[in-house]
Amino acid sequence: MTDPAPTLLSTDGMKAADAAAIASGIASTTLMEAAGRGVAEAVADRFGPCPVLVLCGPGNNGGDGFVAARHLQQLGWRDVQVALLGEEAALRGDAAWARGSWSGPVLPWPDGPQPEVRLVIDAVFGTGLARAVPGPVRALLEACAHLPRVCVDVPSGMTGDGSLFQAPWLADLPPAALTVTFHARKPAHVLAAPAALCGEIVVKPIGIPPQLVPPDWLAANTPELWRHLYPWPGARSHKHARGRLAVFCGPRHATGAARLAARAGARIGAGWTALLATPQAADIVAAHETSLVIEVLRGAGLPEGFADRYGAAVFGPAVGLDEAAAARLGALLETPVSLVLDADALTLLARDEALRARLAARSAATILTPHDGEFARLFGERQDPQTRACHLTATRAAARELGCITVRKGAATVIAAPDGRARINTHASPWLATAGTGDVLAGLTGG
C-alpha cells in the first residue's frame, strides 16, 4: 500500500469529487489523461518493456486504458496491443476522446491472448459496475490467468465497495499483480477479501485538489479521527469521574472471557470496573482478581440501583445461552445504560425475536461487536444476496436495522453507525486471530 493517508472514497464519493473538479474548471479529459499516465508510469516502474495486451471496456475505465497504452508507447514499449469490448462507433464522451488519442489499431475482443503477450492491463470495468460481467470478458480473463495482470481502479467485476456480486468467479482467478487507483483508495482496496485480489495497490494523483473533495462518510480509522475526543484524565480526576463499567461474568467454569474484558476496560481508562458474577463464579473471580470490584448477582435480574451506579456495561463474553442469561439481557435492554453486546449476547439476539425488537427500540447507546460467524447468525438471512456480497454494505445495513453501532471484526474491521457513517480499520495483525482478543475488544469498547 503506497498511500498511508486515511482518506477513503466510496464510488459515490469519487463521482462527487470528479464532478466538483470539473465544476471548478478542470476538464474531464485532463483527469482521464492523468489517470492513464499514472497507470503507464506504475506499470513501467514495475515491469520491463514487453508485449502487453490492454483490455478496454466501453466506458471511462476503457478510456483510461487507451491513454495508458499511448503513454506506454511513449515510454518506449514497442509492442502494445489494445482490444475493445464492443464497437468503436459506440464509444461516447471521454472514452471516444481517449480512443482518438491512441494512434494504433484496435483489435476486436479476442478469445485469448496472443502467445507473445507477457502482461495484461485490465481496463474493462471500473468501480461503478452495476451489471453482470459479460461471458466474453470472463472467458478472456480466465484465458489470461497465467499472465501478470494490472487492473485499472479495481479488477473487472469488482465494485468500488469490494462486492463480487456481479462476478463471483473473480475470486477463483489468481490475484492481480498490481492495481492502480486514483486520488484515494476505495473500500475494495482495504477490505481484506477484495484487497487480496487486487495485489499491490498504488494510488496515483490525478489533479483533484483536496478542498474539492466533498466530505464522505467513509474513512480509514486512524487516531487523528478520534484522539481529540478521548477523555484523557486531568489532575483533578478521580475514579468515579472516569466512568463506572460493569462486565457480566459467565458461570464458574467460564469466567476467563469476562475477566479479560474487565481488565481491558480498566486498562483503557474506566475508573471503576466491576465484575458481576453469580455466587459460585464470584468465588473463582475473587481468587484471580485484585484490582477489580466484584459484585455478586442474585436471581436472573439486575442488582438494585444498577442503572444509577453504572454508565456502561459489557454483556456477552461466555455468559451462556440459558434462560437466566436471556432474562438478564432483556433487563439490560430496558435500562438507559450504554451497552456493548458481544459473543453469547449476539447469539441470544439471533434466537429471540422479542429481544431483537427490544434492542431495535432502545434509545440508549448500544454497540455490537460480531465476528463474521456471529454477524451471519444475526443478520445473514435477513439481508438480500446483493447486500450480503458486500462486507461494507452489509455492515451498514445491519447498523441501520437495529439502530446500533456495529463493529464487524476481522482482518479489516468495519465500524458502522446507524446514520451510514463508516470507518475501516486497516492495521490489524494476524496475530490477533486467537481466542480472547474479541473479549478484550469488548472490554476496551466498554471502557
N, C-alpha and C positions, 0 to 999 in steps of 0.2 A: 504494500500500500504506500504510494508515494505522496499522498496528501494527508497530513496528520490533522488538518483542521476539522472542527466538529460539524461543519456545515453538511447537511444532507438535504436533498431536494426530491420531493415526490415528482411524479410525472406532471401533475397539475402545477406544482411549484416551478418546474423548469419551463413549462409553457408560459407561465406568467412572467418569468424572468426574461424569456425571449421577447415576449410582447412588450415589456417595459423598455427593453433595449431598442427595439425597433421604433417604438413611440418616441424615444429620445433622439432619433435621427440616425441610429446605426442600421445600415442596410442588412436585410436578412441574408443576402448573398455574401456579405462580409463575414457574418457569423459562420456560414457554411464553408467559406474559404478557409477560415481559421481552423474549423473542425477537421476538414480534410487534410490540411497541412499538419495538424497535430498528430493525426493518425500516421501519416507518412513518416514524420520525424520519430515517433515512438517505434515504428517498425524498423527504420534504418538504424536506430540506436541498438537494436537487439538482434538483428539478423543481417548477414551479409547479402549483397545483391544475388538474387536467384530468380528463377522463373516463378512468378506469382500469379494467382488467379483471384481477381477481385469480383465478388458476387454482389451485384447491386439490385436492390428492390425498387419498386416503382415510386417510392416516396422520398422524404428528405434523408432518411438513412442511406438510401441508394445514392442520393446526391453527394453525401459525404464520401461515399466510395469512389465516385467518379473523380472528385477533387483529389482524394488520396492517390489514385492511380496516376494522375497528372504530376503530382509532386514527387512520387517515386521515380517517374521517368526523369524529371528534372534533377533528381539526386543521383542519376547515373544507372538506375535499374533499367536494363535494356529489354528484358522480356516480361512485360506486364500485359496480361490479358484481362479483359473486362467482359463479364457475362451479365445480361439483364433479364430479370423476371418480367415478362410481358413485352409489349410492343413499344418501340421508341416514340411512336406517334402519340401514345397515351400519356407520356410524361408531361407534367404541368408545373408551373411556378419555378421554384428554386431548383427542383430536380431537373427540369428541362434546361435551365441555365447551366447547371453543372455538367449535363451531358454535352452541351455545346462547348464547354471549356476543355473537353477531352478530345484530342485530335486523332486518337487511334480508333481501330474498329471496335464494334460492339458485337459480341457473339450471342447467338440465341442460347437459351437456357440449356446447358448440356446434361447428359445423363451421368457424367463423371468427369474428373479432371484429366487433362492430357497427361501422358506418362512423365513428361519432363517437369511438371509442376512440383514445386518444393514447398510452397507456402500458400495458404488460402486466407483471404480477407473477407470476413462475413459482414457485409453491409446491406443485408436484405431487409430485415425488420428491426425497428428500434423499440424504445421504451413504452410507446403507447399502443402496442399491439392489442387489438380487440376482436380478433377473429382467429379461427383455427389456421395453423400453418398449412399451406397447400402441399399436397403429396409430392410434387416435383422438388420442392425445397427440402423436405425431409430426406428424400431419396439422395439428393446431391450431397447434403451434409453428411449423411451416413457413408456415402461413397468416398468422401474426403476425410473420414475419421482417422486415417493413418497419417495425415499430414498435420503439421503445426497450423493452428487456426488463430487468427487475430480478429476479435469482434469489435464492431463499432457500437459503442454505448452498452449493449448487452448482447449475449448470444441470441440469434434469431429464434423466436419462440418464447422468450422470457420477457415478462413485463418489467417496467422500471421498479415496481414494488416487489419483484422477486417471485412472481407467480409463474408456474409452468402449466397452468390450466389449459392453455391453447396448444401446448406441445409437451406432454408428459414424457415422451420418448427422449427428450433432450437430456434427461438425467442418465440415460444409458450411453451417451456419447462420451468420449474422453474429454476432460476439461480443456477449455481453450488455453493456448499458450499465453495469450495476452488479451486484455480488454481495455480499450481506450475510451474514456468517457470525458465529458466536457463540463467545465465550470465547477461542478461539485459532484460528489458521489451520490448515488441513488440508493434506496434501500436494498436493491438487488446486490449491491457491491459490499454490503456489510452484514446482511443476514447470512448465517452460516451456510445453509444448503445451497442457495443460488450463488453466493460468492465463491464457493468451491468450484463451481462450473465455469466461473469467469477467469480463472487462472490469475496471473499477475494483473493488477489493476492500476492504471495510470490515469491521472486526472490532468487534462490539458485546458488552460485558459483559452477562451475564445473572444475576449474583449468586452465582456459584460461587466461594467463597474459594479462593485459590491453594493453601492447605495441604490442601484436599480433593481436589486433582487427583493421582491415582496417578502414579508415575513411568512415563513412556512411553519406549520405546527409540527415540524419534524426536525430532529437534530440528533447527532451522536451525543451520548451522555458524557459530559466532562465536568470536572469540579467548577469550571468557570460559570456553569449554568446555575449552580446552587450554593457555592461557597458563601456568598453574601447573605444567604438565608439561614445558614447553620447557627444554632443557638449556642455560641461559644459562652462559657461561664465567665462571669466577671468577678471582681474582687469581693463583692458583697453577696455572691451566690451562696445558697445553702441547699441541702439535699432535697427539701420539699419544693424549692423554687425550680429545680431542674427536671421536674416531672416524675410521676409515680406510675410505674409499669407493672402490670400483673401478667404472669405467664402461668397458664394452666398445665398441670402435670398429668401424666398418664398413670396407669396402675403401677403397683410396686415393682413389677418386673420390667417396666418400660419408662423409667424416669430420665434416662440419659438425654433424650431429644429435648425435653423441656429444660433440663439443666444447661444444655448448650445454648438454647435460645435465651435463657435468662442471663447467663454470663455475657452474651453478646449485647443484650440490651443495656446491661450495666456498663459494659466496656465502652459503648458508643456515647454514653453520657446521661442515661436516666439516673436521677438522683436517688430514687427509692425503687428497688426492683424486688418484687416478691414472687415466690413460687407458691402457687395454690395447689394443694395436694390432699388426697384422702388421708385418713389417719395412718393406714398401712404404708402408703407411699411416702408420707411425711417423715416417717422414721428412717427410710432409706435416704431421702434427700438430706435430712439433718446430719447424717453421718458423713456426707460428702461436701456440703456447702457451709462456709463460714461467713461469707460476705453478702449473702442473700437472705432476705426476710422470708420466713416460711409461715404460711397461713394454712390452717387445717380446714378442709372442706367437709361439711357435714350435710348429707342429703344431696339431692340432684340439682338444687338451685344454686343461687349465688349467695355469698356471705352478706349479712346485713350491712347496709350502707355502702355496698360495693361501688356504686356509681358516684358516690360522694368522695370516695377515697382514692380512686384511680382515674387517670386521664386516658390511659391506653391499655389494651390487653392483647396478648398473643394467645390464640386458641387453635389447636390442631396437632402440633407435633406429638405423635404417639399417644393421643388422649383416648383412643379406642373408638369403636363404632357401635357401642351398645346404646340402650335406651337412655342411660344416665348421661352419656356424652351428648346425645341428641337433645335431651331436655336442657342441659346446661347451655348448649349453643343457642337454643331457642330463647332462653332467658337473656343471654348476652345481646341478642339481636334487638331486644326491646329496650336496651339501655342507650344513653347518649354517649357512651364511652367509645373512643376511636378503636377500631379493631383491625388486627392483622389475622387473616384466616389462611391456614396452611394445612397441608397433609390431610389428616383424617377429617378435619372440618370440611374440606372440599369434597371428600367422598360422601360425607353426610348430606351436604347440599345437593349433590348429584342424585342421591337416592330419594330425597324427601322434597316433594314439590311445595309443601307448606313452608318449610324452612327457606326454600329458594324465594318464595313470594315475600316472606318477611324481610329477607335480605334486600330484595329489589325495592321494597317500600321504605327502607331505612333512610333517614336523613343524615345521620352521623357519618363521619368519615370511615370508610372501610377499604382495606387493601387486601387483594387476593394474590397469593404467590404460588401459582401452579407450575409444575413442570409439564412437559408435553403430555404425559400419560394422564395426569390429573385434569389438564385442560380438555383433553378428548372426552373424558368421562363427564365433565361438567357442561361442555358446550358442543362437542363434536356433532352429535346427531341433530342438533337444533340449527346448525348452520348449513346453508346450501353448499354444494360441492365447489363452486367457484370461490366462495368466501373461504372455505377451508383450505383451498390450494395456496392461499397467500398468508404467510405467517403474520405479517403486519396487519393486513385487513381483518383477519380472524380475531386477532387480539383486540383491535379497536372495536370490533363489533361486540365482543364479549364485555368489554368495559362499559359500552353504551347500554347493553341489555340489562345488566344488573346494577348499573349506577355506581360501580366500584372502580377504583384504580386497580388495574390488573398488571401484575408483574409476571410475565411468562418467561420462566427461567430456561436457560440453555446456553449454547456456545455464543449466541448473540441474544442477550436478554432484551425483550421488548417491554417497555413500560408505557401503558396506555391509560389515558384519563377518559371519563365518560364524554367529555366535550370534543374528543377527537385528537387532542394533543398527544404526541408520542415521542419517546426517547428510545434510542437503541444503544445498549452497552456493546462496545466493540473491543473491550480489553480483557475478556475472560481468558483464564488459563485452563487448559485441560486437566490440570492437577486439582481443579475444583470438582471434578467428576468423582465424588466419593461420598459415602454415606455421612450425613451430618451437616454438610455445608448448607443445605436448604434450611435446616433448623437454625443455624447461625444467622442466615439471611433474614429469617422471620424475626429473630430477636433484635437484629440491628434495625430492621424496619420499625419494630415496635418502639425501640429506644429512641 
